[in-house]
Amino acid sequence: MSPNIPQKHGTPPNRSGGQQGKGGPPASSTAPVYPLPKEVVDVFTKVPASNPGLVFERFAPDMSKAGDREKSAWREQALKKARSAPDPAALKAAFARWQALTQACRAQTFTLKTDWRFIPGLGRKTALEIGFGFHRYGFPYLPASSVKGIARTWALFELASLLSLSEGKLNDLDQTLSREDKEFDKAFERFKPSPEAKELAKTMRLVFGTLEQAGGAVFFDAIPTSAFPLDIDIMNPHYAPYYQGKDSPGDWHNPNPITFLAVPKDKEFAFAMAWRRGASRADLLEQACTWLKNGLRNLGAGAKTSAGYGYFQ
């Protein structure tokens, strides 16, 4: 349930045109009920919204008031409202500030396009039971923390390849790289590294940081360069009781279609990375950018990368 839904104390007020005064079921089986004051709902239903992220996060229907027939219809209506293109002027202004900030920080910038659909923030909890990564101004974006994670994961795979490690050892290697200087050398020797692997590990610690020292690389949010509407996609689990551990898989189970939002293919996003002022080895910024580009092209970003989503070209 969305955190902005008010708590019920006694008889709830009439909060939407489709809800009875005593908090009963909606008067109409098709009109969604919103957990908002009636005046706000009236404005929302009459005035086109220019911020899809605000619609998705704060104007979601109260699914607890939906019957079995209404749930899918209400969710579909909510996604149709949230898929609209954001205000181009708001994105233009945000992108201008992003460019000014990256230039002031002497960042390296580049753009990549989505190879197919891209789903940021699908795992976020929302009233619609699906998530999406909206910027506060209503356009899709990839947070700087996620951008850093993609670059570091690709670098980790490169190091693991030099060490000939199995996938099961990646977590151990990851934790070792974050150790304090006085513990790192001894812990890293357990992997019997070559001189090349030692140099790569040292570079990673300088770029991404450790538990005692911030990394030299500074990552920025990745944002689109132009406004566009989103796609509505669908996943259709067929064996829900099996995945829940309740039954064996079989064709007698009913499919459970779930719709969600996705960035379309061929949409351009801008990425940027700078070097922290005062940090040593600024020459490593180029290496960090290479890791990020390789990660975006080969690992992908967001959800469902194993199904082909989230790759950039």
VOGU-3710 file (C-alpha; in Angstrom, 3 decimals, decimal comma):
1> mspnipqkhg> 0,000/0,000/0,000  1,304/3,444/-0,832  2,658/5,292/2,256  0,569/8,396/1,479  -2,733/6,580/2,157  -4,260/8,064/5,323  -4,961/5,866/8,323  -8,589/5,033/9,026  -10,052/6,325/12,305  -13,750/5,678/12,695
11> tppnrsggqq> -15,870/6,446/9,648  -13,634/7,527/6,748  -14,547/10,637/4,755  -15,786/10,478/1,203  -12,443/10,588/-0,645  -13,491/10,077/-4,250  -16,480/10,410/-6,478  -16,798/6,637/-6,802  -16,826/5,819/-3,080  -19,801/5,866/-0,764
21> gkggppasst> -19,866/8,250/2,183  -19,386/5,475/4,758  -16,358/3,964/3,087  -18,281/1,230/1,289  -17,461/-0,285/-2,098  -17,223/1,939/-5,168  -20,530/2,983/-6,642  -19,249/2,131/-10,126  -17,607/-1,168/-11,032  -15,402/0,532/-13,615
31> apvyplpkev> -14,347/3,885/-12,118  -11,158/3,553/-10,021  -11,226/4,695/-6,405  -8,333/6,914/-5,324  -7,171/7,286/-1,689  -7,292/11,070/-2,071  -9,685/13,945/-1,252  -12,546/14,268/-3,720  -11,392/17,738/-4,832  -7,963/16,372/-5,770
41> vdvftkvpas> -9,487/13,448/-7,665  -11,742/15,842/-9,605  -8,742/17,866/-10,747  -6,736/14,756/-11,566  -9,486/13,281/-13,764  -10,108/16,552/-15,660  -6,633/18,091/-16,077  -3,951/16,218/-18,071  -0,927/15,467/-15,872  2,511/16,515/-17,157
51> npglvferfa> 4,493/14,410/-14,676  4,005/10,657/-15,266  6,177/9,836/-12,253  3,857/11,799/-9,955  0,846/10,005/-11,430  2,501/6,613/-10,968  3,680/7,234/-7,397  0,881/9,327/-5,883  -2,267/8,881/-7,980  -2,497/5,098/-8,041
61> pdmskagdre> -5,944/3,565/-7,515  -6,761/2,012/-4,170  -6,450/-1,616/-5,235  -7,931/-2,819/-1,936  -11,254/-1,396/-3,148  -11,078/-3,263/-6,457  -12,915/-6,511/-6,989  -11,463/-9,396/-8,981  -12,817/-7,941/-12,224  -11,652/-4,389/-11,533
71> ksawreqalk> -8,055/-5,060/-10,532  -6,619/-5,615/-13,989  -8,714/-2,808/-15,507  -7,707/-0,316/-12,807  -4,042/-1,232/-13,126  -4,219/-0,882/-16,910  -5,841/2,556/-16,611  -3,171/3,681/-14,146  -0,336/2,483/-16,397  -1,854/4,212/-19,428
81> karsapdpaa> -1,831/7,502/-17,523  1,748/6,942/-16,315  3,156/5,951/-19,713  2,643/9,383/-21,272  5,672/11,466/-22,232  6,921/13,872/-19,543  6,880/17,633/-19,962  9,603/18,320/-22,597  10,394/21,693/-20,984  11,009/20,057/-17,605
91> lkaafarwqa> 13,331/17,463/-19,130  15,134/20,147/-21,167  15,741/22,194/-18,029  16,884/19,148/-16,041  19,226/18,087/-18,823  20,702/21,607/-19,024  21,447/21,502/-15,274  22,920/18,008/-15,671  25,220/19,264/-18,429  26,273/22,301/-16,401
101> ltqacraqtf> 27,082/20,112/-13,412  29,086/17,574/-15,388  31,024/20,334/-17,162  31,820/22,035/-13,842  33,121/18,702/-12,543  35,129/18,116/-15,742  33,310/14,836/-16,255  33,597/12,530/-19,216  30,206/12,177/-20,865  28,822/9,853/-23,498
111> tlktdwrfip> 25,459/8,643/-24,772  24,151/5,160/-25,483  20,823/3,958/-26,848  18,656/1,167/-25,507  19,154/-1,970/-27,561  15,637/-3,100/-26,676  13,340/-2,286/-23,765  14,786/-1,118/-20,458  13,065/-1,427/-17,038  14,594/0,642/-14,215
121> glgrktalei> 13,180/0,200/-10,715  10,832/-2,729/-11,373  11,410/-4,136/-7,872  10,324/-0,977/-6,063  7,237/-1,362/-3,880  4,223/0,602/-5,064  0,461/0,470/-4,739  0,303/-1,187/-8,177  2,604/-4,015/-6,973  5,120/-3,160/-9,698
131> gfgfhrygfp> 7,759/-0,452/-9,718  9,462/1,908/-12,121  12,375/4,321/-11,759  10,947/7,797/-12,359  12,969/10,959/-11,804  11,187/13,571/-9,705  10,387/15,472/-12,922  8,640/12,477/-14,460  11,127/10,938/-16,893  12,845/7,529/-16,541
141> ylpassvkgi> 16,395/7,519/-15,228  19,115/5,287/-13,828  20,407/6,428/-10,401  24,121/7,103/-9,977  24,391/4,244/-7,469  23,137/1,804/-10,118  25,497/3,253/-12,728  28,431/2,702/-10,360  27,258/-0,845/-9,617  27,226/-1,747/-13,318
151> artwalfela> 30,778/-0,459/-13,852  32,079/-2,209/-10,738  30,402/-5,504/-11,613  32,052/-5,557/-15,044  35,444/-4,780/-13,475  34,845/-7,574/-10,949  34,167/-10,044/-13,762  37,388/-8,981/-15,494  39,370/-9,575/-12,303  37,658/-12,909/-11,646
161> sllslsegkl> 38,596/-14,010/-15,170  42,272/-13,192/-14,525  42,098/-15,184/-11,291  40,232/-18,084/-12,978  37,571/-17,965/-10,265  34,244/-19,757/-10,398  30,992/-17,840/-10,050  30,651/-19,072/-6,479  33,804/-17,192/-5,469  32,671/-13,785/-6,754
171> ndldqtlsre> 31,095/-12,707/-3,470  34,283/-13,560/-1,564  36,366/-11,579/-4,066  33,946/-8,652/-3,877  34,213/-8,474/-0,083  37,992/-8,808/-0,206  38,325/-5,825/-2,539  36,485/-3,624/-0,024  38,755/-4,436/2,923  40,995/-1,917/4,626
181> dkefdkafer> 44,538/-1,562/3,325  46,122/-3,380/6,270  43,940/-6,447/5,633  43,674/-6,435/1,870  47,114/-7,680/0,752  47,034/-10,798/2,926  43,409/-11,586/2,068  43,962/-11,114/-1,665  46,944/-13,489/-1,715  44,508/-16,351/-1,068
191> fkpspeakel> 43,484/-16,068/-4,733  47,115/-16,559/-5,902  46,990/-13,490/-8,148  49,329/-12,778/-11,044  51,061/-9,367/-11,243  48,411/-8,302/-13,771  45,610/-9,290/-11,393  47,270/-7,406/-8,514  47,453/-4,255/-10,629  43,829/-4,579/-11,689
201> aktmrlvfgt> 42,691/-5,058/-8,087  44,637/-1,977/-7,048  43,011/0,027/-9,831  39,538/-1,111/-8,779  40,152/-0,037/-5,188  41,312/3,404/-6,345  38,341/3,831/-8,693  35,494/2,441/-6,573  36,835/2,865/-3,052  37,021/0,657/0,029
211> leqaggavff> 35,460/0,569/3,494  37,946/3,201/4,702  38,427/5,340/1,589  36,043/6,847/-0,990  36,756/5,953/-4,589  38,147/8,481/-7,019  35,359/8,052/-9,572  32,182/10,115/-9,192  29,144/8,748/-11,011  26,137/10,788/-12,159
221> daiptsafpl> 22,512/9,863/-12,751  21,877/8,671/-16,310  18,994/10,591/-17,900  17,320/10,581/-21,326  18,230/13,282/-23,824  14,650/13,667/-25,114  11,105/13,106/-23,873  9,148/10,044/-25,010  6,182/7,894/-23,920  6,820/4,541/-22,277
231> didimnphya> 5,762/1,099/-23,479  3,375/-1,140/-21,569  4,800/-4,645/-21,472  3,517/-7,892/-19,979  4,905/-10,909/-18,170  2,696/-13,949/-17,881  3,682/-16,497/-15,191  1,897/-19,793/-15,878  2,814/-21,813/-12,801  2,356/-19,449/-9,856
241> pyyqgkdspg> 1,440/-22,221/-7,334  4,614/-24,116/-8,324  6,864/-21,081/-7,765  5,121/-20,522/-4,421  5,872/-24,103/-3,397  2,207/-25,067/-3,245  1,827/-27,461/-6,190  3,671/-29,169/-9,024  3,809/-27,366/-12,400  0,967/-28,250/-14,738
251> dwhnpnpitf> -1,188/-26,916/-17,546  -4,195/-26,770/-15,213  -2,780/-23,659/-13,518  -4,212/-20,367/-14,727  -1,735/-17,810/-16,131  -1,363/-14,583/-14,176  -0,644/-11,735/-16,635  1,163/-8,767/-15,055  1,570/-5,507/-16,979  4,458/-3,109/-16,331
261> lavpkdkefa> 6,133/-0,025/-17,782  9,297/-0,116/-19,905  11,520/2,307/-21,794  11,223/1,586/-25,559  14,171/0,580/-27,733  16,458/3,115/-29,431  16,060/5,731/-26,683  19,197/7,735/-25,947  20,528/8,175/-22,401  23,399/10,404/-21,278
271> famawrrgas> 26,022/9,052/-18,863  28,778/10,943/-17,047  31,689/10,181/-14,757  34,150/12,582/-13,089  37,203/12,243/-10,851  36,963/13,316/-7,227  38,884/16,496/-6,464  42,064/15,709/-4,532  42,015/11,978/-5,312  45,137/10,456/-6,831
281> radlleqact> 45,452/8,799/-10,251  42,994/10,898/-12,254  44,307/9,025/-15,294  42,160/6,065/-14,212  38,962/7,884/-15,202  39,238/6,570/-18,762  39,474/3,000/-17,469  36,388/3,524/-15,300  34,434/4,814/-18,325  35,460/1,753/-20,312
291> wlknglrnlg> 34,191/-0,529/-17,543  30,858/1,301/-17,507  30,400/1,107/-21,286  31,231/-2,613/-21,315  28,863/-3,236/-18,431  25,979/-1,430/-20,125  26,557/-3,293/-23,389  27,189/-6,764/-21,973  25,533/-6,955/-18,527  22,631/-4,573/-19,013
301> agaktsagyg> 20,829/-2,399/-16,482  17,541/-2,668/-14,641  15,306/-5,724/-14,445  14,919/-8,837/-16,625  18,366/-8,631/-18,237  18,353/-12,428/-18,557  15,368/-12,030/-20,890  17,119/-9,445/-23,067  15,963/-6,232/-21,383  18,224/-3,377/-20,316
311> yfq> 21,124/-3,619/-22,795  22,585/-0,526/-24,430  24,340/-0,013/-27,742
//
